[in-house]
Amino acid sequence: MRVLHLTPEFPPVIWGGLGTAVGGLANASARAGMSVGVLLVGGALVAGDRRYGGWQPFSPEKISGEAITNEDGVVFFHVSPDDAHEIGLRLGSQWQPDVIHLHTAWLAPLACAIRERTKAPLVLTVHSLDRAEYEIGEMATHWTIQDAAIAEANRVIAISQSEKDLIEFYCPEVLRRVRIVGNGIDDSLNTGRSLQSRCWSKDCPVVLYTGRFVQRKGIMELLAAIPEVLKKAPTTQFVLVGGYGGGAEIERNWMLETLLPFRDRVHFTGWLSPSEVAEWYSASDILVVPSWYEPFGMVILEGMLHGLPIAATDVGGPAEILEHERTGLLFPAKNVAALTDTLLRLINDSTLRQTLGKAAGSEVREKWLWSRIVEKFRRIYQEAVVTALLN
């Protein structure tokens, strides 16, 4: 099985959960015996370019379309958007994939062109549904482009049941082609040590948020809840990871007047690398995920892997991954009072933190490791290939 992934993110070019998910799937697929190629379109192509979080994946002389192989055996090509069509068609002809796996709608014309040349079926993962981003998350979208990509795909992968329901609602004509497969995560010795060495009875617990600073992530509700939490639990520390820029810049933009009395207990880190984020997972005591709309939530799996008790909204992926009162605590979205009460409950109950964190750590290793998830993708790839041959 030869699978070619088309994506705007692949480690170390990561802007968010998409890059982490694509990297995990591609690497796990290679480890499972598939031949995996990645056409990475865009990213930090100029030395010192910090527009993409400071990543500089390859030296400038290696960004002309040359193949690079990572330690897991994934062959990938890092190209500029201007060169993507030409190199993509050449790559399709030379590499002859059995399946084209697309991860963003704006590369759909290229994916379809490669499909036309190779006759390989097209699999599209809908990592986030643009129509829902607009109607639930109040974000500008490119729905027309994504709608067309969904219609073109031979198989459409929804990353949760709730996303499948949305796709069925907005694109009922493709329902028979939709399959549900969530993302996965890789375990490591460091996360195991983090769980074993965690101090559950700290007097000054650290509450961690990591993600984009946009409305649909619930950032405004969190900023409104922080003063209410700190009034009742004044030794608590909040660490907010993410945003585009450095910590000082993010603080200038997001340190609301209501937070100023608690400035010494609210820390904005700005954009961090995955290894730096992992350090905060290890150092924190509670993870909060207050999203309005969350198709899956890689951050949920990351928190579980580190044994963190998680407070998350009862929406989308978090509601499907976490079991309320067993592996996490769920609360209604856009509800500052419920968010405040949930955080205070975890802050004030170290035994509950320990119980939830340990259960989450066991659950993620039992159900969500990439070694298990990748076999579901293999079956969908095989199904797509057989169906294409029959047609």
FINUTI-742227 format. One record per residue (C-alpha): residue in three letters; x, y negated, z. Coordinates in pm, whole numbers, plus 50000, padded with zeros to 5 digits. Example, Ala and Ser with C-alpha at 12.3 -4.5 7.8 and 13.67 -1.06 7.14 Angstrom:
REM FINUTI-742227
aa, x, y, z
ALA, 51230, 50450, 50780
SER, 51367, 50106, 50714
***
This chain:
REM FINUTI-742227
aa, x, y, z
MET, 50000, 50000, 50000
ARG, 50147, 49668, 49887
VAL, 49978, 49363, 50039
LEU, 50054, 49006, 49938
HIS, 49944, 48740, 50188
LEU, 49879, 48381, 50071
THR, 49899, 48133, 50355
PRO, 50001, 47779, 50453
GLU, 50145, 47910, 50781
PHE, 50384, 48190, 50866
PRO, 50632, 48196, 51157
PRO, 50821, 47983, 51216
VAL, 50587, 47744, 51029
ILE, 50301, 47738, 51280
TRP, 50050, 47459, 51331
GLY, 49804, 47661, 51538
GLY, 49633, 47996, 51576
LEU, 49630, 48068, 51201
GLY, 50008, 48093, 51176
THR, 50029, 48314, 51483
ALA, 49757, 48545, 51351
VAL, 49897, 48575, 50998
GLY, 50247, 48635, 51128
GLY, 50128, 48901, 51371
LEU, 49925, 49084, 51107
ALA, 50196, 49077, 50841
ASN, 50469, 49194, 51076
ALA, 50250, 49467, 51230
SER, 50148, 49586, 50882
ALA, 50513, 49618, 50783
ARG, 50592, 49810, 51101
ALA, 50297, 50040, 51022
GLY, 50450, 50135, 50687
MET, 50289, 49896, 50441
SER, 50491, 49692, 50193
VAL, 50416, 49334, 50288
GLY, 50487, 49014, 50100
VAL, 50400, 48660, 50205
LEU, 50368, 48358, 49977
LEU, 50406, 48068, 50219
VAL, 50285, 47747, 50055
GLY, 50397, 47422, 50216
GLY, 50559, 47371, 50552
ALA, 50865, 47174, 50658
LEU, 51056, 47179, 50332
VAL, 51294, 46895, 50416
ALA, 51568, 46921, 50677
GLY, 51466, 46729, 50989
ASP, 51102, 46696, 50879
ARG, 50891, 46688, 51197
ARG, 50548, 46662, 51039
TYR, 50486, 47028, 51113
GLY, 50592, 47037, 51476
GLY, 50965, 47018, 51409
TRP, 50998, 47351, 51230
GLN, 51278, 47392, 50978
PRO, 51227, 47750, 50861
PHE, 51493, 47776, 50593
SER, 51790, 47581, 50472
PRO, 51712, 47356, 50173
GLU, 51899, 47573, 49923
LYS, 51665, 47866, 50000
ILE, 51329, 47704, 49931
SER, 51322, 47746, 49555
GLY, 51119, 48066, 49565
GLU, 51388, 48314, 49670
ALA, 51271, 48614, 49868
ILE, 51369, 48630, 50234
THR, 51314, 48940, 50446
ASN, 51251, 48911, 50818
GLU, 51345, 49164, 51085
ASP, 51016, 49354, 51048
GLY, 51068, 49401, 50676
VAL, 50823, 49138, 50551
VAL, 50937, 48983, 50223
PHE, 50832, 48623, 50192
PHE, 50864, 48333, 49957
HIS, 50855, 47977, 50087
VAL, 50747, 47734, 49817
SER, 50617, 47383, 49779
PRO, 50253, 47329, 49673
ASP, 50380, 47193, 49340
ASP, 50565, 47517, 49263
ALA, 50311, 47759, 49415
HIS, 50110, 47840, 49101
GLU, 50408, 47917, 48879
ILE, 50595, 48116, 49143
GLY, 50277, 48290, 49260
LEU, 50196, 48420, 48912
ARG, 50555, 48530, 48859
LEU, 50555, 48699, 49199
GLY, 50229, 48877, 49122
SER, 50367, 49013, 48795
GLN, 50696, 49127, 48947
TRP, 50579, 49249, 49286
GLN, 50248, 49405, 49169
PRO, 50048, 49400, 49494
ASP, 49767, 49648, 49555
VAL, 49579, 49386, 49759
ILE, 49588, 49006, 49774
HIS, 49506, 48880, 50124
LEU, 49408, 48512, 50131
HIS, 49407, 48310, 50454
THR, 49290, 47966, 50340
ALA, 49033, 47855, 50086
TRP, 49248, 47586, 49925
LEU, 49478, 47857, 49786
ALA, 49182, 48046, 49635
PRO, 49248, 47930, 49273
LEU, 49601, 48069, 49298
ALA, 49477, 48392, 49458
CYS, 49220, 48437, 49181
ALA, 49485, 48373, 48915
ILE, 49709, 48641, 49068
ARG, 49410, 48877, 49086
GLU, 49338, 48816, 48717
ARG, 49697, 48901, 48629
THR, 49740, 49204, 48858
LYS, 49381, 49336, 48885
ALA, 49439, 49369, 49261
PRO, 49130, 49303, 49481
LEU, 49109, 48983, 49682
VAL, 49052, 48999, 50059
LEU, 48972, 48670, 50235
THR, 48991, 48621, 50610
VAL, 48767, 48336, 50723
HIS, 48970, 48208, 51016
SER, 48723, 47924, 51070
LEU, 48400, 47847, 50888
ASP, 48404, 47491, 50756
ARG, 48027, 47453, 50766
ALA, 48029, 47541, 51137
GLU, 48325, 47310, 51196
TYR, 48104, 47029, 51071
GLU, 47771, 47122, 51227
ILE, 47904, 47249, 51562
GLY, 48246, 47090, 51594
GLU, 48166, 46754, 51432
MET, 48475, 46773, 51209
ALA, 48521, 46675, 50845
THR, 48545, 46983, 50622
HIS, 48590, 47111, 50269
TRP, 48290, 47343, 50269
THR, 48239, 47347, 49892
ILE, 48591, 47484, 49842
GLN, 48552, 47749, 50112
ASP, 48204, 47848, 49993
ALA, 48347, 47915, 49646
ALA, 48636, 48117, 49791
ILE, 48398, 48334, 49994
ALA, 48190, 48399, 49683
GLU, 48500, 48507, 49487
ALA, 48643, 48751, 49744
ASN, 48605, 49127, 49702
ARG, 48602, 49163, 50079
VAL, 48545, 48891, 50340
ILE, 48683, 48941, 50689
ALA, 48501, 48777, 50980
ILE, 48714, 48760, 51293
SER, 48420, 48804, 51533
GLN, 48057, 48909, 51529
SER, 47949, 48548, 51579
GLU, 48146, 48447, 51268
LYS, 47984, 48728, 51070
ASP, 47646, 48594, 51179
LEU, 47741, 48246, 51059
ILE, 47868, 48376, 50725
GLU, 47544, 48571, 50684
PHE, 47346, 48255, 50758
TYR, 47537, 48027, 50521
CYS, 47638, 48281, 50253
PRO, 47377, 48560, 50259
GLU, 47471, 48679, 49911
VAL, 47809, 48812, 50032
LEU, 47684, 49000, 50338
ARG, 47758, 49346, 50194
ARG, 48121, 49245, 50143
VAL, 48177, 49118, 50499
ARG, 48373, 49324, 50752
ILE, 48454, 49235, 51113
VAL, 48815, 49259, 51232
GLY, 48949, 49041, 51510
ASN, 49307, 48926, 51546
GLY, 49563, 49102, 51761
ILE, 49871, 49026, 51966
ASP, 50213, 49178, 52027
ASP, 50321, 49281, 52374
SER, 50666, 49211, 52514
LEU, 50872, 49284, 52821
ASN, 50859, 48916, 52917
THR, 50480, 48911, 52938
GLY, 50487, 49227, 53145
ARG, 50734, 49068, 53386
SER, 50517, 48755, 53396
LEU, 50222, 48962, 53515
GLN, 50427, 49158, 53770
SER, 50597, 48855, 53924
ARG, 50303, 48615, 53929
CYS, 50234, 48454, 54266
TRP, 49858, 48460, 54312
SER, 49844, 48260, 54638
LYS, 50013, 47935, 54533
ASP, 49891, 47627, 54718
CYS, 49932, 47406, 54410
PRO, 49794, 47608, 54116
VAL, 49870, 47498, 53761
VAL, 49578, 47481, 53515
LEU, 49689, 47515, 53153
TYR, 49519, 47394, 52834
THR, 49685, 47467, 52502
GLY, 49540, 47371, 52164
ARG, 49452, 47088, 51934
PHE, 49324, 46762, 52076
VAL, 48997, 46750, 51882
GLN, 48633, 46729, 51985
ARG, 48541, 47088, 51902
LYS, 48812, 47216, 52138
GLY, 48626, 47053, 52428
ILE, 48915, 46823, 52513
MET, 48689, 46534, 52617
GLU, 48493, 46755, 52856
LEU, 48819, 46875, 53008
LEU, 48950, 46521, 53054
ALA, 48620, 46429, 53220
ALA, 48637, 46731, 53452
ILE, 48997, 46682, 53568
PRO, 48928, 46387, 53805
GLU, 48634, 46575, 53959
VAL, 48852, 46880, 54017
LEU, 49139, 46680, 54164
LYS, 48913, 46498, 54407
LYS, 48825, 46834, 54564
ALA, 49152, 47021, 54499
PRO, 49416, 46747, 54510
THR, 49722, 46976, 54497
THR, 49622, 47120, 54158
GLN, 49836, 47039, 53855
PHE, 49705, 47016, 53497
VAL, 49930, 47083, 53198
LEU, 49789, 46996, 52855
VAL, 49990, 47146, 52571
GLY, 49933, 47041, 52210
GLY, 49847, 46744, 51998
TYR, 50057, 46611, 51713
GLY, 50359, 46430, 51849
GLY, 50565, 46413, 52166
GLY, 50437, 46411, 52521
ALA, 50471, 46035, 52569
GLU, 50276, 45965, 52250
ILE, 49999, 46208, 52344
GLU, 49980, 46058, 52693
ARG, 49941, 45707, 52553
ASN, 49652, 45820, 52337
TRP, 49475, 46049, 52581
MET, 49546, 45929, 52936
LEU, 49200, 45790, 53005
GLU, 49145, 45522, 53266
THR, 48968, 45774, 53488
LEU, 49286, 45985, 53490
LEU, 49524, 45707, 53594
PRO, 49479, 45761, 53971
PHE, 49592, 46122, 53916
ARG, 49870, 46054, 53670
ASP, 50128, 46250, 53871
ARG, 49913, 46563, 53843
VAL, 49829, 46551, 53472
HIS, 50112, 46636, 53233
PHE, 50089, 46602, 52853
THR, 50366, 46803, 52685
GLY, 50295, 46721, 52320
TRP, 50357, 46979, 52049
LEU, 50567, 47275, 52165
SER, 50722, 47575, 51994
PRO, 50571, 47920, 52063
SER, 50857, 48008, 52298
GLU, 50803, 47686, 52493
VAL, 50429, 47752, 52514
ALA, 50506, 48102, 52643
GLU, 50708, 47948, 52926
TRP, 50402, 47748, 53031
TYR, 50188, 48062, 53023
SER, 50433, 48222, 53264
ALA, 50444, 47917, 53490
SER, 50068, 47856, 53503
ASP, 49796, 48008, 53721
ILE, 49475, 47943, 53526
LEU, 49399, 47903, 53155
VAL, 49107, 47684, 53048
VAL, 48947, 47710, 52702
PRO, 48657, 47457, 52684
SER, 48582, 47481, 52309
TRP, 48246, 47399, 52149
TYR, 48323, 47627, 51855
GLU, 48589, 47899, 51871
PRO, 48577, 48159, 51590
PHE, 48823, 48387, 51770
GLY, 49071, 48222, 52003
MET, 49429, 48348, 51988
VAL, 49485, 48149, 52306
ILE, 49251, 48391, 52485
LEU, 49466, 48691, 52393
GLU, 49782, 48502, 52487
GLY, 49642, 48413, 52829
MET, 49528, 48770, 52888
LEU, 49867, 48909, 52791
HIS, 50031, 48688, 53055
GLY, 49779, 48798, 53316
LEU, 49613, 48459, 53353
PRO, 49258, 48426, 53485
ILE, 49068, 48245, 53211
ALA, 48786, 47993, 53228
ALA, 48630, 47973, 52881
THR, 48311, 47857, 52719
ASP, 48050, 48118, 52641
VAL, 48087, 48083, 52264
GLY, 48225, 48277, 51968
GLY, 48542, 48477, 52017
PRO, 48593, 48404, 52388
ALA, 48245, 48533, 52472
GLU, 48314, 48853, 52275
ILE, 48666, 48913, 52404
LEU, 48609, 48831, 52771
GLU, 48366, 49003, 53005
HIS, 48221, 48753, 53250
GLU, 48328, 48818, 53610
ARG, 48560, 49105, 53505
THR, 48825, 48972, 53267
GLY, 48736, 48602, 53281
LEU, 48477, 48343, 53375
LEU, 48245, 48200, 53109
PHE, 48055, 47872, 53127
PRO, 47830, 47680, 52884
ALA, 47996, 47451, 52629
LYS, 47975, 47071, 52658
ASN, 47892, 47102, 53027
VAL, 48137, 46906, 53242
ALA, 47973, 47009, 53568
ALA, 47991, 47380, 53481
LEU, 48353, 47343, 53370
THR, 48439, 47165, 53696
ASP, 48268, 47427, 53912
THR, 48432, 47715, 53725
LEU, 48779, 47568, 53766
LEU, 48724, 47496, 54134
ARG, 48607, 47851, 54188
LEU, 48931, 47987, 54044
ILE, 49148, 47728, 54218
ASN, 48998, 47806, 54557
ASP, 48993, 48186, 54528
SER, 49335, 48343, 54480
THR, 49189, 48693, 54514
LEU, 48953, 48627, 54223
ARG, 49243, 48492, 54017
GLN, 49439, 48809, 54080
THR, 49148, 49040, 54003
LEU, 49060, 48868, 53676
GLY, 49421, 48827, 53565
LYS, 49513, 49190, 53620
ALA, 49197, 49315, 53450
ALA, 49261, 49085, 53153
GLY, 49620, 49205, 53125
SER, 49509, 49566, 53112
GLU, 49223, 49497, 52871
VAL, 49433, 49316, 52611
ARG, 49688, 49597, 52605
GLU, 49416, 49857, 52566
LYS, 49208, 49689, 52293
TRP, 49390, 49402, 52124
LEU, 49749, 49498, 52039
TRP, 49835, 49464, 51671
SER, 49930, 49832, 51646
ARG, 49561, 49912, 51693
ILE, 49412, 49623, 51494
VAL, 49628, 49675, 51185
GLU, 49472, 50014, 51117
LYS, 49134, 49845, 51076
PHE, 49288, 49620, 50811
ARG, 49442, 49922, 50639
ARG, 49099, 50082, 50604
ILE, 48955, 49762, 50454
TYR, 49246, 49736, 50209
GLN, 49191, 50098, 50102
GLU, 48819, 50038, 50062
ALA, 48882, 49729, 49851
VAL, 49128, 49915, 49625
VAL, 48892, 50208, 49571
THR, 48597, 49979, 49498
ALA, 48805, 49778, 49249
LEU, 48907, 50096, 49067
LEU, 48548, 50215, 49046
ASN, 48438, 49882, 48902
***
